[in-house]
Amino acid sequence: MTTDRTLRLATRGSDLALRQAATVEESLSSRRQSVELVEVETTGDQIQDELIHRLGKTGAFVRSLDQQVLDGEVDAAVHSMKDVPTESPPDLVVAGVPERGPAGDVLLTPDGTGLAELPEGATVGTASLRRAAELRAERPDLEIESLRGNVDTRVEKLLAPSLQREHERRLERAVGEQDDEDVDADDLDPENLSAAVLAEIEDWFDGLHEIERRATERDVDVEYDAIVLAEAGLDRMGLLHAVEFERLPTDTFVPAPGQGALAVTALDGEVGTEIHDRLDHPPTRVATSVERIVLDELGGGCVAPIGVHATVQGAVVHTVVRVLSRDGTEEVAASRDLPVEHHARAASDLAAELREQGAADLIARAKREEPDERKREDS
């Protein structure tokens, strides 16, 4: 790869994927590398209404992009690290691992209520098997409901009911000012409103964030009291300032392996080496390598609630692992400081220790159970 050649970079077409790819494009461009983003529709994108586990394999959002690399149609592909299977074609490598974003999860509510303050029986939405189990372990009284869609779609589903009620309340007040008991909010003609009332409603709507405006028009089947998403996705979408959220502690709500990190795949050769030299962030690569080795050695894939979070702290990699039953009532967990110098071997040894302590049994049970909750973590 030379600076006078344009690097063709494959990405999914979702807003979040394009934003992530743009950060990689910006990093490469700052190093005098011309980049062209190529949008590719993946298997996961094509089956919008089907739970990902029913595809029968992991990597539904990855393989289509990587196949473009293998076929020579593009030079490299950008993925969310946590979507990348631990097994890959022999000619393909994770060439670049940029510096990681926030790794943890956040709880979003319409009014800023924290997890501990949610009322008994509150409905919390998530598309993640891991998040659902961790929520049940912390708050077994909660009702966990499925939540799919892109990041902005999920946020809109959370905000829609409360915003629509507020809009209705303002219209009803306008009806009262019309002094006509036979007129209800659905039949209200804006032309009959006083200028002051109309201006107040317009000012309220104009003061909303764009995602809140879209939420006022969204039909929802389930009213969520809260939802759980990855902080990194919200951050990259520029939505953190538009929503009320609580950061969940990573030692109990242990993130998915690779969460918050990106992976740039390429063929093992000159292009891969150049991408590595220009993009790779060594601490992030070490931390995500530990997480992925533990996941691979445990063999849970996408069928069991497994959280693994590693951070490089000087000469050690502080690593937290949590394997749960799907209902959150049983778990095997550990926290270790692994040597950076031998992090791969130490991660493998930690996984073996956890298997012997009962993690293997929990994972085997998850594989036998009905797959109703085997849902992909999109963000």
N, C-alpha and C positions, 0 to 999 in steps of 0.2 A: 504494500500500500504506500503510495507516495502522495505528497501534498497536491500534485496537479491532477489527481484522479479523484472523481467523486465517489464517496462511499455510500452505497445503497443500503439503507437501514430499515428492516421490516418492523412493523408495529401493528397492533390491533387498532381499529378505528374508533374505539370509545374515547370519550373526552379525557378520562384519566390516563389511558394508555398513550394518547397523543401528547399529553403534557409530560409524561415520564420520558417519552422518546425525545421530546424537545429539550429536556435537560441534558440528555446525552449528546444530542446534536450541538447544543451550545458549548458543552465541554470540549468536544472535538473541534468545533469551529474556532474556539479560542486558541487552539493549537495548530491553526492554519490547515485544517483538514476540511475540505468541501464535503457536505453531507446532503443526501436526498432521502427523505422519509417515504417509505412505501407502505401503504395501508393494505393489510391482508385480513380477509375474513376467516375466522377460525371455526373449528367444529363447535366449540362452545357458543360462539356468536350465532351460529346457524340454528341452534336448538334452544331458543329463548325460553320456551315454556316447559322444558324438561329439566328435572333435577340432574345435576352433573353426574352424580353417582350412577345414574341409569345408563350412562355411556359405557360403563363397564371398565373404565380405566382412568388414571389421572393424566394430567397434561392436555386436557381438551382445549385449553387456551394457549398452548405452547407448541404442539407438534406441527400445526399448519405453518407457523412462522419458521420453525427450524427446517422444515422440509424445503422451504424456499431457499434457505442457506445451502442445504445439501445439494439441491438441484442447480445451484449456481445462479439463480434468479436474483439474489441479493447477496451482499457481502456479510451481513450480520443481522441479528435480531435483538430487540429489547423486550425483556420480560420483567414482571414482578418476580423476585427471587422465590417467593413462597409457592408460586405456581409451577416452578421448574422441577420435573421429576428427578429423583436422585440417580436414576439410571438414564443414560443418554447414548445416542449412536456413537460408535468408537471414533469417528472422524470429527466429532463436534466437541468443542470445549466451551466452558464459561470463561471467555477471554477477558472480560472486564467486569469488575464489581466496584461501581462508584461508591463514594462515601454514603453511608446509610442515613436515611431520614429517621423520624421518630419510630420506634419499634412497637410501642404499646397500643392498647385499645383505649377507646374513650366511650363513655356513656352519654348519649345525647337525649335531652328532654326538652319539651317546648318551653319550660319555665326555669330550667337550671337545677331542678331537683336532683340530689345525689342518689347513689344506689342505696345507701342506708336509709334514706328518707322516703323511698318509694313506698306507697301504701301496700298493705298485704294484698296479694292477688293481682298486683299490677301486671300489665301485659308488656313484655319486652320482646322486641323483634331482632332476629339474627339469622343469617344464612350459614352460620358456622357451627359445626358439631362441637368443636372445642369450646367456643364461647358459651354455647348452651349448657354444656356440662359444668363449666366454671361458674356460671351464674347460678345453676341449681345447687352447686356445692356451697355457695355463699348465701343464697337466699332461696331455700327450697319451696317457699310459698309463692314464688313468682310464676306467672304463666308465660312460657316461652313459645312464641309464634314464629313461623317461617317468614322470612323477609328476603326477597330477591330483587335484583335490579342493579343498575349502576349506582355509584355513590350518590349522585344528585337525586336520582329517583327514590332511593331509600330515605333521604332526608325530606323530600317532598311528602312522602307517605306519612312521616312522623308529624310534620308541621300542619298538614292539610286540615284535620278536624278543628283544631283550636283556632286557626286563622279564619276558617269558614264560619265558625260560630261568632267570631268577633265581627266579621263583615255583616252577618245576619243581624247582630245586635245593633249595629250602626244603622242599618236599613230600617229596622223596626222602630228605632227612635225617630227616624225621618218620617215614618208613617204616622207616628203620634203627633208630630209637628204639623202634619197635613190636616189633623183634626177630623179625620174621616174614618169611622170604625169599619166601614165596608172595604177598605183597602188594606191588603196585606203586603208583606215584603216582596212576595213573588210577582205581584201585579203592579208594583210601584213603578211609575213612569218618571225617569230622572228629570224630564222636562218640567214636572210639577214641583220639584224640590226647590226650596229657597236657595238662593245663591250661596248663602253662608253654609247651609247644611251640605250642599253639593261640594263646596270647596273643602269642607272638613273631611268628607269621605275621600275625595281625590288626594288631599294632602296625606291622609293615612296610607292610602295605597301607594302613592309615590314614595313614601318614606320606607317602604318595605324593601328588603334585599330582593334581587332578581329571583332567587330560588323560592322566596316566600310568595312572590306574586304568582309564580307557576303553581305553587301549592294550593292557592285559593281556587284553582280551576281543576284540581285533580280529584278523581273519584277513588275512594279507598274502601276496601272490603273489611279491613281490620283497623281499629283505632289503637295505636300503640301509645303506651305511657312513656316508653323509652326505647331506644335502639342502641346497639353496640356496633361500632365501626373501628377500623384501623385509623389511628391519628394521621399516619403518613398520607393516606388517600385524601382525607379532608384537607390537609395542609397543601398538597399539590394541586387540589382543585380550588384553592383559595376560599374555602368555606368555613374555616375555623372562627373567623370573626362574625360569621352570619348565624351561628348556632350557639346554644348554651350547652356546655359539655363539662364532664368530670373525667379527669385522667384516672384510669384504673391501674393499681399498682402491679408492676410486672412480676413481682415475686409470688403473687397469688393468681392474678389473671395473666398467666405466662403466655406470651405471644406465640404465634405459629412460627416454626423455623423459617428464617429468612424474611420475616415480616418487616416492612419498612425499607428493604434493600432492593436494588435492581440488579439484573444479570444481563450482560450482553454476550450472546453466543455467536461463535464463528467457527470456521474450519480451523483445525489445528495446523497452523502454518504461518506464513508471513503476515497475513491480515490479522490473525488472532494475536500474534506477538505485538504488532503495532498497537492494537486496541488495548492490550494489557498495559503496555508502557505508558499510554496516554490517559487511561481512565482508572486503572486499578487503585483502590485504597486499601493498603495492606491490613490495617486493623479490622476493617469491615469484612475482608475476605477471610481472615482467620476466624472471626466470630461466626460468620455464616457457615463456614466449613464445619466448625464444631457442631452447630445446630443440625446441619444436614447429615452429618455422619451419625449422630445420635438417632435421628429419625430413620435413617436407612438401616441401622443395626437393629432398631426396635421392630422395624417392618410394619409400622402402623399405616403408612400411606395416608389416604383420605378417609379411612374407615373407622378410626378410633380418635377420641379426644386427646391429642398430644400437644403440649406446649413445650418449647425449648427456647431459652433466651440466653445468649452469651455476650459478654462484653469484655474487651481486652483492657486489663488494668495492670499496666506495667509488665511484669514478667509472667503474669498469670491470665487465664481466661476465666472470669467468673461465670459459671454456668448453672442455670436453674432449669430443672426438668420436672414436668408434671404430667402424669398419665392417669386418666380418670375413666371410670365407667360412664356410660352415656347418661345415666340419671344423676351423676355427680355424687353418689353416696359412697363410692370407693375410690381410692387413689393410691398411687405409688409416686413418691416425689423425692427429689434430692437437690442439694445445692453444693457445688464443688468449685474449688479453684484449681484449674488444670494448667499445667506448664505450657507456655506459648511454644517453647522449643519442640515439644513433643505433643502438640495439641491433637493431632489426628489419632494417634495411638491412645492417648488419654481419653478422648471422646468415645472411642470404641470400647474401652474398658468400662467407662461409666455406663454405657448402654447395656453391657453384659451384666453389670451389677444390678441394674434396674430390672432386667429380665428375670434374674434369679429371685428378686424380691417380690415378684408378682405382676410386673408390667406385662410379661408375655401372656399371662392368663387373662388380664383385662382386654388386651388387644385381640386375643383369640375369641373371647366372648363377643366383642364388638363385631367381629367378622361373621359370627353365626347369627346375629340378631337381624331383625328386619331392617332394611336400609332406609327407613323413612327419614332419618335425620342426617344422612350422609350428604351434606351440602357443602358446596365450595365456598371458601372465604374469598370474596372478590375484592374487598377493601376493608 
